[in-house]
């Protein structure tokens, strides 16, 4: 049984399931949501979070949280902060009614600290990844670990599959924490500073494919492609495969389009993949 009464959620749609869990838990009341606004011509990262909150009559703030906002939460008797995919530093929170402040992070901290580690998991070719629930501190993704679970990787996962696995595990960890927060809070373990590895936000250059690369490197870059349009439709690439074979084409030449399927020439062979879409809801 969830033991909290008043919770503030800081986050976006990346962990929408966690927000829904807080929203519909019988013994839990979300008093405020801190998220991001929709920016014209950019991905809307929080459309569903904002919509669900407003439908439930919960106030939504899309500007960065300030110390005065935390003061208001304490005056409201807020007991916990749950952060999941929130892009801004949350001001110091202790010293009032707030007893717990936790962040959900999709990597096995201290490995993979940073704003969006999932693409790096694929590009680095890791054999395992997972989700960490940790205390919020002044150091990005540096707080004591409350709960952490891992899952194996085959090497063929695309970003959408990795995200779905991470979301499911995040929900499981959050539910476990909410059922016994005092226990997990007391048992939290510090992260090893020597093992910390920070993965920065990916740039356009990081994501750009050079079709002269080795085939497996191209495959991994294709697997990290994910685009969420302003109307909520998500586009991603799946079924990536390559064949090393001589051909007369310029690297990067689009050789075939058949519905979702594409064939592109690389320096040493042919890359085949599907461009898939997923609609909101």
C-alpha positions in Angstrom: 0.0 0.0 0.0 1.3 3.4 -0.9 2.1 5.4 2.2 2.4 8.9 0.9 -0.5 11.3 0.9 0.9 14.4 -1.0 3.5 14.1 -3.8 5.0 16.5 -6.3 5.9 15.0 -9.7 8.8 16.5 -11.7 9.0 15.0 -15.2 7.9 14.4 -18.7 6.4 11.6 -20.8 9.5 9.5 -20.8 8.3 7.9 -17.5 4.6 8.6 -18.0 3.7 5.2 -16.4 5.3 6.4 -13.2 3.2 9.5 -13.2 0.0 7.5 -13.9 0.9 5.3 -10.9 1.1 8.3 -8.6 -2.0 9.8 -10.1 -4.3 6.8 -9.6 -2.9 5.3 -6.4 -5.7 5.4 -3.8 -3.6 6.6 -0.9 -1.6 9.2 -2.9 -2.5 12.7 -4.0 -0.3 14.6 -6.5 -0.4 18.2 -5.4 1.6 19.7 -8.4 3.4 18.7 -11.6 6.5 20.4 -12.8 7.2 19.7 -16.4 8.0 21.4 -19.7 6.0 23.4 -22.2 5.5 22.6 -25.9 7.9 24.5 -28.0 6.9 25.2 -31.6 8.8 23.1 -34.2 10.3 20.9 -31.5 9.4 17.5 -30.0 6.6 17.8 -27.3 8.2 15.9 -24.5 5.4 16.2 -22.0 2.1 16.5 -23.9 0.5 13.5 -22.1 1.8 14.4 -18.7 0.4 17.9 -18.9 -2.9 16.6 -20.3 -3.4 14.0 -17.5 -2.5 16.5 -14.8 -4.9 19.1 -16.1 -7.7 16.6 -16.5 -7.2 15.6 -12.9 -7.2 19.3 -11.8 -3.6 19.3 -10.8 -1.7 22.5 -11.3 1.1 22.3 -13.9 4.2 24.5 -14.0 6.3 24.5 -17.1 9.0 27.0 -16.0 11.9 25.7 -14.0 11.3 25.1 -10.3 12.6 27.8 -8.0 13.3 27.8 -4.2 10.0 29.6 -3.7 8.1 26.8 -5.4 9.6 24.3 -2.9 8.6 26.6 -0.1 5.0 26.4 -1.3 5.2 22.6 -1.5 6.3 22.5 2.1 3.5 24.8 3.2 1.1 22.5 1.4 2.4 19.5 3.4 4.0 17.8 0.4 5.8 14.7 1.7 7.7 13.5 -1.3 9.2 14.6 -4.6 9.4 12.1 -7.5 11.5 13.2 -10.4 11.6 11.3 -13.7 13.0 12.9 -16.9 13.0 16.4 -15.5 15.5 18.6 -17.3 16.1 21.2 -14.6 18.0 21.2 -11.3 15.5 20.9 -8.4 16.3 23.4 -5.6 17.2 22.1 -2.1 14.1 20.4 -0.7 14.8 19.3 2.9 13.9 21.1 6.1 10.2 21.1 5.8 7.4 18.6 5.3 9.1 17.0 2.4 10.7 13.8 3.7 11.8 12.1 0.5 13.1 13.3 -2.9 13.9 10.6 -5.4 14.9 10.5 -9.0 14.4 7.7 -11.6 17.3 7.3 -13.9 17.5 4.8 -16.9 21.0 3.5 -16.3 23.0 1.5 -13.8 24.5 4.4 -11.8 27.2 5.4 -11.3 27.6 4.3 -14.9 25.7 6.5 -17.3 24.9 9.6 -15.4 23.6 12.3 -17.6 20.4 13.6 -19.3 19.6 10.7 -21.6 21.8 7.7 -21.4 19.7 5.2 -23.5 21.3 6.0 -26.9 24.7 5.7 -25.4 23.8 2.2 -24.0 23.3 1.1 -27.6 26.2 2.9 -29.1 28.6 1.6 -26.5 27.4 -2.0 -27.1 26.8 -2.7 -23.4 25.7 -6.2 -22.4 23.5 -5.0 -19.5 21.7 -1.9 -18.5 18.9 -1.1 -16.1 17.2 1.5 -13.9 18.3 3.3 -10.7 16.1 5.0 -8.1 18.3 7.3 -6.1 18.1 10.2 -3.7 18.0 13.7 -5.1 21.2 15.8 -4.3 23.0 18.8 -5.7 25.0 16.5 -8.0 23.3 15.4 -11.1 22.4 11.7 -10.8 24.8 11.4 -7.9 22.6 10.6 -4.9 22.6 7.5 -2.8 21.1 4.5 -4.5 17.7 3.4 -3.1 16.9 0.6 -5.6 18.5 -0.7 -8.8 17.8 -3.5 -11.2 19.4 -4.6 -14.4 18.4 -6.5 -17.5 20.5 -8.1 -20.2 20.9 -6.8 -23.8 21.2 -8.8 -27.0 22.9 -6.0 -28.9 20.0 -5.8 -31.4 17.6 -3.6 -29.4 16.5 -0.3 -30.9 15.9 2.8 -28.8 12.1 2.2 -28.6 12.6 -1.4 -27.2 15.1 -0.2 -24.7 12.9 2.7 -23.6 9.9 0.3 -23.1 12.0 -2.1 -20.9 13.3 0.8 -18.9 9.8 2.3 -18.4 8.5 -1.0 -17.2 11.3 -1.5 -14.7 11.1 2.1 -13.5 7.4 1.6 -12.6 8.3 -1.6 -10.7 11.0 0.1 -8.7 8.8 3.1 -7.9 6.1 0.9 -6.6 8.5 -1.0 -4.4 9.8 2.2 -3.0 6.4 3.7 -2.3 5.4 0.6 -0.3 8.3 1.0 2.2 10.0 4.3 1.7 11.5 4.5 5.2 13.2 1.2 4.8 14.8 2.0 1.5 15.7 5.5 2.6 17.7 4.1 5.5 19.3 1.4 3.5 20.5 3.6 0.6 24.0 3.1 -0.5 26.4 5.8 -1.7 27.6 5.7 -5.3 31.2 4.9 -6.0 32.8 8.2 -7.2 35.6 6.3 -8.9 33.1 4.3 -11.1 31.1 7.4 -12.1 30.8 7.9 -15.9 28.9 10.9 -17.2 27.4 10.6 -20.7 26.5 14.0 -22.1 23.4 14.9 -24.1 23.8 13.7 -27.6 24.3 16.3 -30.3 23.3 16.2 -33.9 26.9 15.3 -34.8 26.8 12.3 -32.4 23.7 11.0 -34.2 24.8 11.7 -37.8 25.7 8.6 -39.7 28.7 8.4 -42.1 27.8 5.7 -44.6 31.6 5.0 -45.0 31.6 3.6 -41.4 32.0 -0.1 -40.6 28.6 -1.8 -41.0 28.0 -2.7 -37.4 28.7 0.9 -36.3 26.0 2.1 -38.8 23.6 -0.5 -37.5 23.9 0.8 -33.9 23.4 4.4 -35.0 20.3 3.4 -36.9 19.0 1.7 -33.7 19.1 4.9 -31.7 16.9 6.9 -34.1 13.7 8.1 -32.4 11.6 11.1 -33.3 8.4 12.2 -31.5 6.5 14.7 -33.6 4.4 17.5 -32.0 1.2 15.4 -32.6 2.6 12.6 -30.5 3.4 10.2 -33.3 6.8 8.5 -32.6 9.0 7.3 -35.5 11.8 4.8 -34.9 13.9 2.3 -36.8 13.7 -1.5 -36.3 14.8 -4.7 -38.0 18.2 -3.3 -38.8 20.5 -5.8 -40.8 23.5 -5.5 -43.0 25.2 -7.6 -45.7 28.8 -7.2 -46.6 28.8 -7.2 -50.4 30.5 -5.3 -53.3 28.3 -2.8 -55.1 28.7 0.2 -57.5 26.7 2.7 -55.4 27.8 5.8 -53.6 27.7 5.3 -49.8 24.4 6.7 -48.5 22.5 6.1 -51.7 18.9 5.1 -51.1 18.5 1.9 -53.2 15.0 0.8 -52.3 11.8 2.0 -50.6 9.0 -0.5 -50.1 6.5 0.8 -47.6 8.3 0.9 -44.2 11.3 -0.9 -45.6 14.5 0.8 -46.8 17.8 -0.3 -48.3 20.8 2.0 -48.3 24.3 1.6 -49.7 27.2 1.7 -47.3 30.9 1.6 -48.2 31.3 -2.1 -47.7 27.7 -3.4 -48.1 24.0 -2.9 -47.9 22.0 -1.8 -44.9 18.3 -2.8 -44.6 15.8 -1.5 -42.0 12.2 -0.6 -41.3 11.0 2.9 -40.4 8.0 2.3 -38.0 5.6 4.7 -36.4 3.7 4.5 -33.1 0.7 6.7 -32.4 -0.2 8.1 -29.0 -2.5 6.2 -26.7 
